[in-house]
């Protein structure tokens, strides 16, 4: 079939194609996403949702990503959450996103949008919608499924199974209670109550709790008959009786309390209190539980015991001297006391006041009767009075460490009496004051030491101390305490810290010099013969002194005396120095007190620290430090050549055996000599070169080996060349 082409039509078609292509390119957009849900309630068991999306050509780039984003709960994308990212739809103009809501989703105004990354474009956002991620997907349990009764105080309804959610909605009679968002509710009114987790309007109902019916009951009134304050006699009884404003029945229970302690739960409206040794005192009340309705508390009844105490002013065991008397004073809390004193259980005639004067042994007590109230009688604790058969004295020392403390304070610590039956009784101050005392050191009375205390503060008074006490015919001596006052820590010093051994004498002195002490000197932990407080020595070493007084020995600090050595004398040039013709080299010494330089003829050529040498020969330095002399020798060699040799013959014949270079490069710490094999191996490297390479014969066969040298000063190569070894 023949076809005809019309040029004008072709042009028209091409124009239309170009026009629509331009329109498509300029109209590329990302459409608003279409939500596949309305009011989502995602949870762990249900969290799969879709959003439909369409976009228009031209095609996006191959590396493009389509990103589905979720706003915050207020609809803002400032901190958008990525829900899904798609990378395989860059040629698909319509597709669906599948995604899950994050667990933090909780709010009313969420929106969704789509972004592309290449090119970067953003769709318009969807309409807003509420969304709540539910962590609770079952009914709440309220008040453990129990109804409640209101009495005089509010009651608390609580969520039992999920009390940790952020917000709740509370309802009374199916009406929302504004502002109540906690997991508990304080109830003051009767009604029908329930609660739900606040997941917004659409997602909360599945969490609604059971209904709790709260009813109001009338309050019971309870009283205890009789006075509010009741006084009991010791070991007496009292019955408390409760009454209510309604007639009790078999369901009533009475809970009797003393303070916070429950005493009895009974159906009886009475409770009898019996005193046993004063334990009945306290505040009593009753709680009445009618069985149904509201329990009620009575007011309190305070029970007190009509009792009193009797005490005396003396200890239960006391000692009297035959010439001494004492007064016993009785004290009582009885309102109207009547007194009667007894000795050895026999009433003392006319002893009917609160005091009794005693002057002999026996067992004494007072009986006090209360003439009012219960009329009870009580006896005081008996006081046993004895004459002493002997006394026991004890002394003690205060804060003190033997051989360390600079003083010790000794004092009387105990004075006790012994009775004929062997009882030991601490005596009171009235008897202590009658004693005369004397301190003894090693069995000899210390002059003037006649009080209860003595202070020892010098080593001459070291020894065993005792205290003797005398009263009438009694003479008692205390225990003995050994006192060793410390001698202090000796400090030793030396008049010289460096010496010329066997020449200089150093004197080491001690800060402690008492002639009664024993002195032991040590050098390097070896005991020396010296036994005085001063040591004179010609030897270096580490010295220490130990000072001993009786059984106390204390070590001093250490002092180290160092010897002078020739290492302290340094020269800027040592060994052999090489002279160029017409030039001189300066040798500088340091570290000594005086310097004397000698030439070959032993003539003095210098007396300062430096010597300028221009003539070859051997020069000797005698350097003095203290009393020590040290000798240093330098040899000066004249070397006129400035040519660096390139051939040597290290065959041991004494001629040209080493690589001898001009003196300019010798014995100089700033000049480095490096020698390499022909393969680049470093065989010699060093400063202060002494024309000493090679240091041994080089064995080879065949061709004469060639070495390479570099002469380096301050990091820069100043000479380089070859060295050929010949036989």
WOLINSUL-V576343 format. One record per run of one state. SS is the DSSP state (2 for helix, 1 for strand, 0 for the rest). FROM is the first residue (numbers start at 1). TO is the last residue. If there is no record, write none. Layout:
# WOLINSUL-V576343
((SS:FROM:TO) (SS:FROM:TO))
This chain:
# WOLINSUL-V576343
((0:1:6) (2:7:26) (0:27:29) (1:30:30) (0:31:33) (1:34:35) (0:36:42) (1:43:43) (0:44:45) (1:46:46) (0:47:48) (1:49:55) (0:56:65) (1:66:70) (0:71:80) (1:81:86) (0:87:93) (1:94:99) (0:100:105) (1:106:110) (0:111:111) (1:112:117) (0:118:119) (1:120:122) (0:123:128) (1:129:132) (0:133:133) (1:134:134) (0:135:141) (1:142:142) (2:143:145) (0:146:147) (1:148:150) (0:151:154) (1:155:159) (0:160:167) (1:168:172) (0:173:174) (1:175:176) (0:177:183) (1:184:187) (0:188:190) (1:191:197) (0:198:199) (2:200:203) (0:204:204) (2:205:207) (0:208:211) (1:212:216) (0:217:221) (1:222:224) (0:225:228) (1:229:233) (0:234:236) (1:237:244) (0:245:252) (1:253:258) (0:259:260) (1:261:266) (0:267:269) (1:270:274) (0:275:281) (1:282:289) (0:290:295) (1:296:297) (0:298:300) (1:301:306) (0:307:309) (1:310:312) (0:313:316) (1:317:319) (0:320:325) (1:326:332) (0:333:336) (1:337:343) (0:344:345) (1:346:347) (0:348:354) (1:355:358) (0:359:361) (1:362:370) (0:371:376) (1:377:379) (0:380:382) (1:383:386) (0:387:389) (1:390:397) (0:398:407) (1:408:418) (0:419:423) (1:424:426) (0:427:428) (2:429:432) (0:433:435) (1:436:441) (0:442:443) (1:444:445) (0:446:452) (1:453:456) (0:457:458) (2:459:461) (0:462:462) (1:463:471) (0:472:473) (1:474:477) (0:478:480) (1:481:483) (0:484:491) (1:492:494) (0:495:497) (1:498:499) (0:500:505) (1:506:510) (0:511:517) (1:518:523) (0:524:525) (1:526:527) (0:528:533) (1:534:537) (0:538:540) (1:541:549) (0:550:551) (1:552:563) (0:564:565) (2:566:568) (0:569:569) (1:570:571) (0:572:574) (1:575:579) (0:580:584) (1:585:590) (0:591:593) (1:594:598) (0:599:603) (1:604:606) (0:607:609) (1:610:613) (0:614:616) (1:617:625) (0:626:627) (1:628:638) (0:639:646) (1:647:648) (0:649:662) (2:663:665) (0:666:670) (1:671:676) (0:677:681) (1:682:687) (0:688:705) (1:706:713) (0:714:715) (1:716:725) (0:726:727))
